[in-house]
Amino acid sequence: MNDINAKKENFYAIKLKNNRIIWIDRGKILMPDRKIINSMKRRSQEIYHPDKDVFVPVPPFPLNMLVEVTNACNHACIFCANSKMTRKKRSIERKLLQSVLIQAYDLGTREIGFYATGEPLLYKDLDWAVNEAKRIGYKYIYLTTNGAFAEVEKIKTLVAVGLDSIKFSINGASRTCYKAVHGRDDFDKVLENLRQIKKYRDKEKVPLRIYSTFIITETNRHEVDVAKEVIGARCDELLFFSEGNQGGYMSQRNKPATITLPCSLLFNRFHVTCEGYYTMCCVDFQNYLAVADLNKVLVKDAWGSNLAVAMRKKHLASEVSGTLCENCVECKSNLVKPLLSHLATTCTF
């Protein structure tokens, strides 16, 4: 590894043997380094089942952040509320994203996922976003995609600027079943993209983790065993999850609740919408749980805002009636009100 003596603000540029450039903070580390977990299952457990000491009204600012770079999507999965969403389709503004990245890093965040309710590869500035996060000092940068636009050359570019892992959402093990679940006939294309990315990773020995998930529904349940071979052979890890109710927006599918109170997402992850709002849920399709506008307030003030604290207290007391969280946890379709009406789009489904 050779120091190329490049400096950019408070960072050193280091060029690795594979010609990848990484940016190293020169001394502004605010928390001890922690080994990156190279297991999707373990990372999931850490997010959704954290230590009990985070369950306080104002917990420490989280290590992990999700940014919804866009809420647009090219698929229409039967288990997802995106195709029903009436919120305006848009992408996050670069200036705001840069500000949030810097503020969150200064508060202690070191891991960032560029996705939420939409397809991140539709975001035209994704290369810039990944590069900017790595330049600032983020240790682990990842995204989830349906894979239709995950051509190997595009992923090579993302890896070159700092992407650490990619997760494919593939919810069918045959072309027919995949189309029935995703609403698009992209099965062969997605599998080929996945195969090419793994081939590139293995040949070039780049430090990219490749994951896949399979959401089990009544439509694809019979293909679970086949998926282990068809999809599992093309990635490092394949996990299966039961269909949920998408934060209460898909309760009409009458699926049992998989979330218990208090929900960890209010306490150990920071979620930013494409409008620039802090929402307390990663699948808040209509911004019913948005509590602050980051275009107007600082990240630290949003995290500790009165409304955010009040919602955490409701969760700690297992009293979330009248909120979207009630529909999520109890799998109901009650008419509920958003926390801040001026940040939400009225739900019509």
C-alpha positions as CSV (number, residue, x, y, z in Angstrom):
1,M,0.0,0.0,0.0
2,N,1.5,3.3,-1.0
3,D,0.7,6.8,0.4
4,I,0.2,9.0,-2.7
5,N,0.4,12.1,-0.5
6,A,-3.0,13.4,-1.5
7,K,-4.9,15.5,1.0
8,K,-8.6,16.5,0.9
9,E,-9.9,18.5,3.9
10,N,-9.2,16.3,6.9
11,F,-8.4,13.1,5.0
12,Y,-5.5,11.3,3.5
13,A,-5.9,9.4,0.2
14,I,-4.4,6.0,0.2
15,K,-4.0,4.0,-3.0
16,L,-4.2,0.2,-2.6
17,K,-2.5,-2.4,-4.7
18,N,-5.7,-2.9,-6.7
19,N,-5.7,0.9,-7.5
20,R,-8.7,1.5,-5.3
21,I,-8.4,4.8,-3.4
22,I,-9.7,5.1,0.1
23,W,-9.9,8.2,2.3
24,I,-8.6,7.9,5.9
25,D,-9.6,10.4,8.6
26,R,-6.5,12.1,10.1
27,G,-7.7,12.1,13.7
28,K,-11.3,13.0,14.0
29,I,-12.5,9.5,15.1
30,L,-15.2,10.0,17.8
31,M,-15.7,6.4,18.7
32,P,-13.6,3.2,18.9
33,D,-13.2,1.2,15.7
34,R,-15.3,-1.9,15.5
35,K,-14.7,-4.9,13.3
36,I,-17.2,-5.0,10.4
37,I,-19.5,-7.9,10.6
38,N,-19.2,-9.9,7.4
39,S,-22.5,-11.8,7.9
40,M,-25.9,-10.6,6.8
41,K,-27.6,-12.7,9.4
42,R,-25.5,-11.4,12.2
43,R,-25.9,-7.8,11.0
44,S,-29.6,-8.2,10.9
45,Q,-29.7,-9.6,14.4
46,E,-27.6,-6.6,15.6
47,I,-30.0,-4.1,14.1
48,Y,-33.3,-5.8,15.1
49,H,-32.2,-7.3,18.4
50,P,-29.8,-4.8,19.9
51,D,-28.5,-4.6,23.5
52,K,-31.1,-3.5,26.0
53,D,-29.2,-0.3,26.9
54,V,-30.3,1.4,23.7
55,F,-33.9,1.3,24.8
56,V,-34.1,4.8,26.5
57,P,-35.9,7.9,25.4
58,V,-32.8,9.6,24.0
59,P,-30.3,6.8,23.1
60,P,-26.8,7.5,21.8
61,F,-26.8,8.5,18.1
62,P,-26.8,5.2,16.1
63,L,-23.9,3.6,14.4
64,N,-26.1,2.8,11.4
65,M,-28.1,5.0,9.0
66,L,-30.3,4.4,6.0
67,V,-30.8,7.1,3.4
68,E,-33.6,6.8,0.9
69,V,-31.8,8.2,-2.1
70,T,-35.0,7.7,-4.2
71,N,-38.5,6.4,-3.6
72,A,-39.0,5.4,-7.2
73,C,-38.9,1.7,-8.1
74,N,-39.0,-0.2,-11.4
75,H,-40.7,-3.3,-9.9
76,A,-44.1,-3.9,-8.3
77,C,-43.6,-6.7,-5.8
78,I,-46.8,-8.1,-4.3
79,F,-45.5,-7.9,-0.7
80,C,-44.3,-4.3,-1.0
81,A,-46.3,-1.0,-0.7
82,N,-44.2,0.9,-3.1
83,S,-46.5,0.5,-6.0
84,K,-49.4,1.7,-3.9
85,M,-47.5,4.7,-2.5
86,T,-49.0,8.1,-3.3
87,R,-46.0,10.1,-2.1
88,K,-44.4,12.1,-5.0
89,K,-41.5,10.2,-6.6
90,R,-38.2,12.0,-6.3
91,S,-34.5,11.7,-5.4
92,I,-32.6,13.3,-2.5
93,E,-30.7,16.5,-3.2
94,R,-26.9,16.2,-3.2
95,K,-26.4,19.3,-1.0
96,L,-28.7,18.0,1.7
97,L,-27.3,14.4,1.5
98,Q,-23.8,15.7,1.9
99,S,-24.8,17.8,4.9
100,V,-26.6,14.8,6.5
101,L,-23.6,12.5,5.9
102,I,-21.2,14.9,7.6
103,Q,-23.4,15.6,10.5
104,A,-24.2,11.9,11.2
105,Y,-20.5,11.0,10.9
106,D,-19.6,13.6,13.4
107,L,-22.2,12.2,15.8
108,G,-20.7,8.7,15.5
109,T,-22.4,6.9,12.5
110,R,-20.0,4.7,10.6
111,E,-22.3,2.5,8.5
112,I,-24.7,3.6,5.8
113,G,-27.2,1.9,3.5
114,F,-28.3,3.9,0.4
115,Y,-31.9,2.5,0.1
116,A,-35.3,2.3,1.8
117,T,-38.6,2.3,-0.1
118,G,-37.2,2.5,-3.6
119,E,-34.6,1.1,-6.0
120,P,-31.3,2.9,-5.3
121,L,-29.8,2.1,-8.8
122,L,-32.3,4.6,-10.2
123,Y,-30.5,7.4,-8.3
124,K,-28.3,9.1,-10.9
125,D,-25.9,10.4,-8.3
126,L,-25.3,7.0,-6.5
127,D,-21.6,6.9,-7.5
128,W,-21.1,10.3,-6.0
129,A,-23.0,9.4,-2.8
130,V,-20.9,6.3,-2.2
131,N,-17.7,8.1,-3.0
132,E,-18.7,11.0,-0.7
133,A,-19.5,8.7,2.2
134,K,-16.2,6.9,1.9
135,R,-14.4,10.2,1.6
136,I,-16.0,11.4,4.8
137,G,-14.9,8.2,6.5
138,Y,-17.8,5.8,6.6
139,K,-16.5,2.3,7.2
140,Y,-19.3,0.2,5.7
141,I,-21.4,1.3,2.7
142,Y,-24.1,-1.0,1.3
143,L,-27.3,-1.1,-0.7
144,T,-30.2,-3.4,-1.5
145,T,-31.4,-3.7,-5.0
146,N,-33.8,-5.8,-7.1
147,G,-30.9,-6.3,-9.4
148,A,-32.5,-5.4,-12.7
149,F,-30.1,-2.5,-13.2
150,A,-27.1,-4.1,-11.4
151,E,-25.0,-4.6,-14.5
152,V,-21.4,-5.6,-13.6
153,E,-19.8,-2.5,-15.1
154,K,-22.1,-0.3,-12.9
155,I,-21.2,-2.3,-9.8
156,K,-17.5,-2.1,-10.6
157,T,-17.7,1.7,-10.6
158,L,-19.5,1.6,-7.2
159,V,-16.9,-0.8,-5.7
160,A,-14.1,1.4,-7.0
161,V,-15.5,4.4,-5.1
162,G,-16.2,2.5,-1.9
163,L,-19.2,0.1,-2.0
164,D,-18.6,-2.7,0.6
165,S,-21.6,-4.9,0.0
166,I,-24.6,-5.4,-2.2
167,K,-27.8,-7.3,-1.5
168,F,-30.1,-8.6,-4.2
169,S,-33.8,-9.1,-3.4
170,I,-34.8,-12.1,-5.5
171,N,-38.2,-13.5,-4.6
172,G,-38.7,-16.4,-7.0
173,A,-36.6,-19.3,-8.2
174,S,-38.2,-19.6,-11.7
175,R,-39.1,-17.1,-14.3
176,T,-42.8,-17.6,-13.9
177,C,-42.9,-17.3,-10.2
178,Y,-40.5,-14.4,-10.2
179,K,-42.7,-12.5,-12.6
180,A,-45.8,-13.2,-10.4
181,V,-44.1,-11.8,-7.3
182,H,-42.1,-8.9,-8.8
183,G,-44.5,-7.9,-11.5
184,R,-41.7,-7.8,-14.0
185,D,-40.1,-10.4,-16.3
186,D,-36.5,-9.7,-15.1
187,F,-35.6,-13.1,-13.6
188,D,-32.9,-14.1,-16.2
189,K,-31.4,-10.6,-16.3
190,V,-31.1,-10.4,-12.5
191,L,-29.5,-13.9,-12.2
192,E,-27.0,-13.1,-14.9
193,N,-26.2,-9.8,-13.2
194,L,-25.6,-11.6,-9.9
195,R,-23.5,-14.2,-11.6
196,Q,-21.3,-11.6,-13.4
197,I,-20.8,-9.6,-10.2
198,K,-19.7,-12.7,-8.3
199,K,-17.4,-13.7,-11.2
200,Y,-15.8,-10.2,-11.2
201,R,-15.4,-10.2,-7.4
202,D,-13.8,-13.6,-7.3
203,K,-11.5,-12.9,-10.2
204,E,-10.3,-9.5,-9.1
205,K,-10.4,-10.4,-5.4
206,V,-12.1,-7.1,-4.5
207,P,-13.5,-6.8,-0.9
208,L,-17.2,-6.9,-1.9
209,R,-19.8,-8.9,0.0
210,I,-22.6,-10.3,-2.1
211,Y,-25.9,-11.2,-0.4
212,S,-29.4,-12.1,-1.4
213,T,-32.8,-12.3,0.4
214,F,-36.0,-14.1,-0.5
215,I,-39.3,-12.9,0.9
216,I,-41.6,-15.9,1.4
217,T,-45.2,-15.4,0.3
218,E,-47.9,-17.9,-0.6
219,T,-47.0,-17.3,-4.3
220,N,-43.3,-18.5,-4.0
221,R,-43.3,-20.7,-0.9
222,H,-43.0,-23.9,-3.0
223,E,-39.7,-22.6,-4.5
224,V,-37.8,-22.1,-1.3
225,D,-35.7,-25.2,-1.7
226,V,-35.0,-24.5,-5.3
227,A,-33.9,-21.0,-4.4
228,K,-31.2,-22.3,-2.1
229,E,-29.5,-23.8,-5.2
230,V,-30.5,-21.3,-8.0
231,I,-29.8,-18.1,-6.0
232,G,-27.6,-19.4,-3.1
233,A,-24.9,-20.6,-5.4
234,R,-24.4,-17.1,-6.8
235,C,-23.9,-15.2,-3.5
236,D,-22.1,-15.3,-0.2
237,E,-25.2,-15.6,1.9
238,L,-28.9,-16.1,1.2
239,L,-31.5,-15.4,3.9
240,F,-35.3,-16.1,3.9
241,F,-37.8,-13.8,5.5
242,S,-41.5,-14.2,6.0
243,E,-43.7,-11.6,4.3
244,G,-44.5,-8.7,6.7
245,N,-47.1,-5.9,6.6
246,Q,-44.6,-3.2,5.5
247,G,-44.8,-1.0,8.5
248,G,-48.6,-1.3,8.6
249,Y,-49.1,-0.2,5.0
250,M,-49.8,-3.8,3.8
251,S,-52.0,-5.0,6.7
252,Q,-54.7,-6.0,4.2
253,R,-52.6,-9.0,3.4
254,N,-53.3,-10.2,7.0
255,K,-49.9,-11.4,7.8
256,P,-48.9,-11.9,11.4
257,A,-46.8,-9.3,13.1
258,T,-43.0,-9.9,13.2
259,I,-42.2,-6.8,15.2
260,T,-42.6,-6.5,19.0
261,L,-42.5,-3.4,21.1
262,P,-40.3,-1.6,21.6
263,C,-39.3,-1.6,18.0
264,S,-35.5,-1.3,17.7
265,L,-35.6,0.9,14.7
266,L,-36.6,4.0,16.7
267,F,-33.6,3.5,19.0
268,N,-30.6,2.3,17.0
269,R,-30.9,3.5,13.4
270,F,-31.3,6.9,11.7
271,H,-33.6,7.0,8.7
272,V,-33.6,9.8,6.1
273,T,-36.2,10.1,3.4
274,C,-35.6,11.4,-0.1
275,E,-37.4,14.7,0.9
276,G,-34.8,15.1,3.7
277,Y,-37.0,14.1,6.7
278,Y,-36.0,12.1,9.7
279,T,-38.6,9.2,9.9
280,M,-38.5,6.6,12.6
281,C,-39.1,3.7,10.3
282,C,-37.3,2.4,7.2
283,V,-40.6,1.4,5.4
284,D,-42.5,4.6,6.0
285,F,-44.0,4.9,2.5
286,Q,-46.2,7.9,3.3
287,N,-44.0,9.7,5.9
288,Y,-46.5,9.0,8.7
289,L,-43.6,8.6,11.1
290,A,-41.6,11.6,10.0
291,V,-40.7,13.8,13.0
292,A,-38.3,16.4,11.6
293,D,-37.3,18.2,8.4
294,L,-33.5,18.0,8.1
295,N,-33.7,20.9,5.6
296,K,-34.5,23.1,8.6
297,V,-33.1,21.4,11.7
298,L,-29.8,19.7,12.6
299,V,-29.5,15.9,12.6
300,K,-28.7,15.9,16.4
301,D,-31.7,18.1,17.1
302,A,-34.0,15.8,15.1
303,W,-32.7,12.7,16.9
304,G,-33.5,14.3,20.3
305,S,-36.6,16.2,19.3
306,N,-39.6,16.2,21.5
307,L,-41.7,14.2,19.0
308,A,-39.0,11.6,18.6
309,V,-38.6,11.2,22.3
310,A,-42.4,11.0,22.8
311,M,-42.6,8.2,20.2
312,R,-39.8,6.2,21.9
313,K,-41.6,6.6,25.2
314,K,-44.8,5.2,23.6
315,H,-42.8,2.2,22.5
316,L,-41.2,1.7,25.8
317,A,-44.7,1.8,27.4
318,S,-46.2,-0.5,24.7
319,E,-48.7,2.2,24.0
320,V,-48.8,3.1,20.3
321,S,-52.5,3.2,19.6
322,G,-53.5,5.7,17.0
323,T,-50.1,5.6,15.2
324,L,-48.9,3.7,12.2
325,C,-46.8,1.5,14.6
326,E,-50.1,0.1,16.0
327,N,-51.1,-1.1,12.5
328,C,-47.6,-2.6,12.0
329,V,-47.3,-4.5,15.3
330,E,-50.9,-5.6,15.5
331,C,-51.4,-6.1,11.7
332,K,-54.4,-3.8,11.6
333,S,-55.8,-1.4,8.9
334,N,-57.0,1.3,11.3
335,L,-57.3,4.9,10.1
336,V,-54.4,6.6,11.8
337,K,-52.9,10.1,11.7
338,P,-49.4,11.0,10.8
339,L,-47.1,12.4,13.5
340,L,-46.6,15.6,11.5
341,S,-49.3,16.1,8.8
342,H,-47.3,18.7,6.8
343,L,-44.5,16.2,6.2
344,A,-46.8,13.3,5.3
345,T,-48.9,12.3,2.3
346,T,-52.3,11.2,3.3
347,C,-52.6,7.4,2.9
348,T,-55.4,6.3,0.6
349,F,-54.8,2.5,0.7
